[in-house]
Structure formats: C-alpha cells, structure tokens
C-alpha cells in the first residue's frame, strides 16, 4: 500500500510525465487522502488530475467513479461543471480526469455569506441533486454496472478502506456504523434516490459572486437516503442553505423530515 510519505513517488511522476511530457515535475501539485494520492498539473490542454488509488478497493471505486462521470458527460451537461474522465489505466492503477477551477469556501465561510448568496447556493445544490436523478437511472446505466448502495451503507467496504491507518479509523467507523444502522432501522422506509454522497465544502467549487460552479469527487455516489445528502449540506452551509436546497427538490425525494 502506498504510504503518505510516498506522495509524488517516482512511479507517479513517471505516469504524469509519460502522459504529458511538457509537464514540469516541480509544478505538480500533490495532495493525499485516505483512498487516493492526487497529482494536479496544468497542461496545454487544461488542468489534469491524476488519481492514484491506495488499495485494491480504491481501484474498484475509481473505475466505478469513471463510469459515473462518463455517463454524466455523455448525458449532461449539468448546471454546474463536473470532472470528465479522460483515461483509466487497464489495471485501474490510475486515472486521468479533467481538473476544475474554482474556490473552496472553507469551514463556515458559506454560512457567513450574505443571505441572498446563501439561498442561491442552496438552490444550486438542490438543482444539482435533482439533475443527478434526472440523468442517472436508479436501475443502473445502460450497458454499464448497476448503481451501488451509498458507501455509508456498505460497512465491509468502507471498513477495509479505513484500515490503512494502523486500525485507528476502522474501530471508530465500526461504532459509528452500528449507530447509523440502528437509526435506519428505526426510521420509516425511504425512497432511494441517487446521491452524491459527499457534498461537503471541500467538494463544492465557487466562482464570481460566490456562485456554485462545480462539484468534484464522485467516488461515493450511489443509491441512498436523501437525508444522508442533506446532512452534509447542513454541515457545510447551515440552515438557509439547507432550506433553499430542500425547496428545489421534487416528490422523488419525499418525505423529508
């Protein structure tokens, strides 16, 4: 498994340079998460994002995400920009995806904006949620794999993804998952909808006048409860953003408590 110390490893640099020989090695912007090492490079064709999975499970997730993004690209466009998959290695060891430009509103920046901008952001998020359900069939994409359940509902998958940190994250997730599962059993049956699964502030890009212009990271997209999506929206933007998002949703997402 790739460790955090191996960000920008010679192998990863070679992959980028072999695809874009004009890329300056010292200009590659590296970042790292639980599942991926990411290299962002500015090329003559625009921003390119190289994603290197850390585990076999993340490789499977990367291939799935590329399928989803490809489907959106062919059946869109959406009202906001989304990444476009350009290439997936045959062994799923990396993918090249278009990079998006925009500003991330950190922490509580979104709910500190003027009220009109908060409402506009909430409506844009709600429209994005609706559009996903307009173009991605719940039954699955023709000729491609079926939509999986939201990863939050896949305990075994997510637990394996989290074991890289010496078992620290996995036990914490186990306790959270048990509480979440019980809450699902205690709730009324919900309609399953297509959810992005990770609409936190780091995946929302804003442009001029703090307008939502892009959404990134579709690795957790799947079928799930709309409340899961709305909890992320609330944590990111607060009450005004949440209420504006809910106001744009149609009956497919009901009931909403």
C-alpha positions as CSV (number, residue, x, y, z in Angstrom):
1,X,0.0,0.0,0.0
2,X,1.3,3.5,-0.8
3,X,2.2,5.4,2.3
4,X,1.7,9.2,2.9
5,X,5.4,9.6,2.6
6,X,5.3,8.4,-1.0
7,X,3.3,11.3,-2.3
8,X,4.8,12.3,-5.6
9,X,6.7,9.0,-5.8
10,X,9.0,8.4,-8.9
11,X,6.4,6.0,-10.3
12,X,3.6,8.5,-10.0
13,X,5.8,11.3,-11.5
14,X,6.7,9.0,-14.4
15,X,3.0,8.3,-15.1
16,X,2.2,12.0,-15.3
17,X,5.2,12.9,-17.4
18,X,4.6,10.0,-19.8
19,X,1.1,11.3,-20.5
20,X,2.1,15.0,-20.6
21,X,5.8,15.3,-21.4
22,X,5.6,19.1,-21.2
23,X,4.6,18.9,-17.5
24,X,7.2,20.4,-15.2
25,X,7.8,18.0,-12.4
26,X,8.3,20.7,-9.8
27,X,4.9,22.3,-10.8
28,X,2.8,19.2,-10.0
29,X,0.5,19.9,-7.0
30,X,0.2,16.9,-4.8
31,X,-2.5,16.1,-2.3
32,X,-3.4,13.0,-0.3
33,X,-6.4,11.4,1.3
34,X,-7.5,8.1,2.8
35,X,-8.1,6.5,-0.6
36,X,-6.0,8.3,-3.2
37,X,-2.9,10.2,-3.9
38,X,-3.7,13.0,-6.4
39,X,-1.4,14.9,-8.7
40,X,-2.8,18.1,-10.4
41,X,-0.9,19.5,-13.3
42,X,-1.6,22.4,-15.7
43,X,-1.1,21.3,-19.3
44,X,-1.6,22.9,-22.7
45,X,-5.0,21.2,-22.8
46,X,-6.0,22.5,-19.4
47,X,-5.9,21.2,-15.8
48,X,-5.4,17.5,-15.5
49,X,-6.0,15.5,-12.3
50,X,-4.1,12.2,-11.9
51,X,-5.7,9.9,-9.2
52,X,-3.6,7.0,-7.8
53,X,-5.7,4.6,-5.7
54,X,-4.0,3.4,-2.4
55,X,-5.8,0.0,-2.3
56,X,-7.4,-2.6,-4.4
57,X,-10.8,-1.5,-3.1
58,X,-10.0,2.1,-4.1
59,X,-9.1,0.8,-7.6
60,X,-12.6,-0.7,-7.9
61,X,-14.1,2.6,-6.7
62,X,-12.0,4.6,-9.2
63,X,-13.3,2.5,-12.1
64,X,-16.9,2.9,-10.8
65,X,-16.4,6.7,-10.5
66,X,-15.1,7.0,-14.0
67,X,-18.2,5.1,-15.3
68,X,-20.4,7.6,-13.5
69,X,-18.5,10.7,-14.7
70,X,-18.5,9.3,-18.2
71,X,-22.3,8.8,-18.1
72,X,-22.8,12.4,-16.8
73,X,-20.6,13.8,-19.5
74,X,-22.5,11.9,-22.3
75,X,-25.9,12.8,-20.9
76,X,-25.3,16.2,-19.5
77,X,-24.4,18.9,-19.2
78,X,-25.5,19.7,-15.6
79,X,-26.0,23.3,-14.3
80,X,-22.6,23.0,-12.7
81,X,-19.3,21.7,-14.0
82,X,-18.3,18.1,-13.2
83,X,-15.0,16.3,-13.9
84,X,-14.6,14.4,-17.2
85,X,-12.7,11.1,-17.2
86,X,-10.1,11.1,-19.9
87,X,-8.3,7.8,-19.3
88,X,-8.4,4.9,-16.9
89,X,-5.4,2.6,-16.8
90,X,-6.1,-1.0,-17.8
91,X,-5.1,-2.2,-14.3
92,X,-7.0,0.7,-12.7
93,X,-3.8,1.8,-11.0
94,X,-4.5,5.5,-12.0
95,X,-7.0,7.6,-13.9
96,X,-6.7,11.0,-15.7
97,X,-9.6,13.3,-15.1
98,X,-10.2,17.0,-16.1
99,X,-9.4,19.4,-13.3
100,X,-11.9,22.1,-12.4
101,X,-11.2,25.7,-11.4
102,X,-13.0,27.4,-8.6
103,X,-12.7,28.5,-5.0
104,X,-13.4,26.2,-2.0
105,X,-15.3,28.1,0.8
106,X,-13.5,26.9,3.9
107,X,-15.2,25.8,7.2
108,X,-18.1,28.1,7.9
109,X,-17.5,30.6,5.1
110,X,-20.6,29.6,3.2
111,X,-23.0,30.4,6.1
112,X,-21.2,33.7,6.6
113,X,-22.1,35.0,3.1
114,X,-25.0,37.5,2.6
115,X,-28.3,35.7,2.9
116,X,-29.1,36.1,-0.8
117,X,-25.9,34.3,-1.7
118,X,-26.6,31.5,0.8
119,X,-30.0,31.0,-0.7
120,X,-28.6,30.9,-4.2
121,X,-26.0,28.4,-3.2
122,X,-28.7,26.2,-1.6
123,X,-30.9,26.3,-4.7
124,X,-27.9,25.4,-6.9
125,X,-27.1,22.4,-4.7
126,X,-30.7,21.3,-4.8
127,X,-30.8,21.7,-8.6
128,X,-27.6,19.6,-8.8
129,X,-29.2,16.9,-6.7
130,X,-32.3,16.9,-8.9
131,X,-30.2,16.8,-12.1
132,X,-28.3,13.7,-10.9
133,X,-31.6,11.9,-10.6
134,X,-32.8,13.1,-14.0
135,X,-29.8,11.6,-15.9
136,X,-28.8,8.6,-13.8
137,X,-31.4,5.8,-13.8
138,X,-31.8,4.2,-10.4
139,X,-32.0,0.8,-12.2
140,X,-28.4,1.4,-13.5
141,X,-26.8,2.9,-16.5
142,X,-27.4,1.1,-19.8
143,X,-24.5,-1.2,-20.8
144,X,-22.7,-0.4,-17.5
145,X,-22.6,-1.5,-13.9
146,X,-25.6,-1.0,-11.6
147,X,-25.5,1.8,-9.1
148,X,-24.2,0.5,-5.8
149,X,-25.6,1.4,-2.5
150,X,-24.2,4.5,-0.9
151,X,-20.9,3.6,0.6
152,X,-22.1,4.7,4.1
153,X,-24.4,1.6,3.8
154,X,-21.5,-0.7,2.9
155,X,-19.9,-1.4,6.2
156,X,-17.4,-4.0,5.0
157,X,-16.2,-1.9,2.0
158,X,-15.6,1.2,4.0
159,X,-14.1,-0.5,7.0
160,X,-11.5,-2.1,4.7
161,X,-10.8,1.3,3.1
162,X,-10.1,2.7,6.6
163,X,-7.6,0.1,7.9
164,X,-4.6,1.8,6.4
165,X,-4.1,3.9,9.5
166,X,-3.0,1.2,11.8
167,X,-6.5,0.2,12.6
168,X,-7.3,3.6,14.2
169,X,-10.0,4.7,11.8
170,X,-11.7,1.4,11.4
171,X,-12.8,0.8,15.1
172,X,-14.2,4.4,15.2
173,X,-16.1,3.8,12.0
174,X,-17.4,0.5,13.4
175,X,-19.0,2.3,16.3
176,X,-20.5,5.0,14.1
177,X,-21.8,2.5,11.6
178,X,-23.7,0.5,14.2
179,X,-25.4,3.6,15.5
180,X,-26.2,4.7,11.9
181,X,-27.6,1.3,11.0
182,X,-29.9,1.3,14.1
183,X,-31.2,4.7,13.2
184,X,-32.0,3.4,9.7
185,X,-33.9,0.5,11.1
186,X,-35.9,2.8,13.4
187,X,-36.8,5.2,10.7
188,X,-39.7,4.9,8.2
189,X,-38.9,3.4,4.8
190,X,-37.5,6.0,2.5
191,X,-37.4,6.2,-1.3
192,X,-34.0,5.5,-2.6
193,X,-32.5,8.3,-4.7
194,X,-29.2,8.9,-6.4
195,X,-27.0,10.8,-4.0
196,X,-23.5,12.3,-4.5
197,X,-22.6,11.0,-1.0
198,X,-20.0,13.6,-0.1
199,X,-21.4,17.1,-0.6
200,X,-19.1,18.8,2.0
201,X,-17.4,22.1,1.4
202,X,-14.2,20.6,0.0
203,X,-16.1,19.2,-3.0
204,X,-18.0,22.4,-3.9
205,X,-16.3,25.0,-6.1
206,X,-17.4,28.6,-6.3
207,X,-16.8,31.4,-8.8
208,X,-17.6,35.0,-9.1
209,X,-20.2,36.4,-6.6
210,X,-19.8,33.1,-4.7
211,X,-21.9,31.2,-7.3
212,X,-21.6,27.4,-7.2
213,X,-19.8,26.5,-10.4
214,X,-18.6,22.9,-9.9
215,X,-18.8,19.7,-7.9
216,X,-16.0,17.2,-7.6
217,X,-15.2,13.8,-6.1
218,X,-18.0,11.4,-7.2
219,X,-16.3,8.3,-5.5
220,X,-19.2,7.9,-3.1
221,X,-22.1,8.4,-5.5
222,X,-24.8,5.7,-5.3
223,X,-28.3,5.0,-4.1
224,X,-29.2,6.2,-0.6
225,X,-31.5,8.2,1.7
226,X,-31.8,11.9,0.8
227,X,-31.3,12.7,4.5
228,X,-27.7,11.5,4.2
229,X,-27.1,14.1,1.5
230,X,-28.9,16.8,3.3
231,X,-26.9,16.3,6.5
232,X,-23.8,17.1,4.5
233,X,-25.4,20.2,3.0
234,X,-26.4,21.4,6.5
235,X,-23.0,20.8,8.0
236,X,-21.5,22.7,5.1
237,X,-23.9,25.6,4.7
238,X,-26.2,25.9,7.6
239,X,-29.9,26.4,7.9
240,X,-30.5,28.8,5.0
241,X,-28.6,26.8,2.5
242,X,-30.3,23.6,3.6
243,X,-33.8,25.1,3.4
244,X,-33.1,26.5,-0.1
245,X,-31.9,23.2,-1.3
246,X,-35.0,21.3,0.1
247,X,-37.3,23.9,-1.6
248,X,-35.9,22.9,-5.0
249,X,-36.4,19.1,-4.6
250,X,-39.4,17.3,-6.1
251,X,-41.6,14.5,-4.8
252,X,-38.9,11.8,-5.6
253,X,-37.1,13.0,-2.5
254,X,-40.0,13.0,-0.2
255,X,-40.7,12.6,2.7
256,X,-38.1,14.9,4.2
257,X,-38.2,15.2,8.0
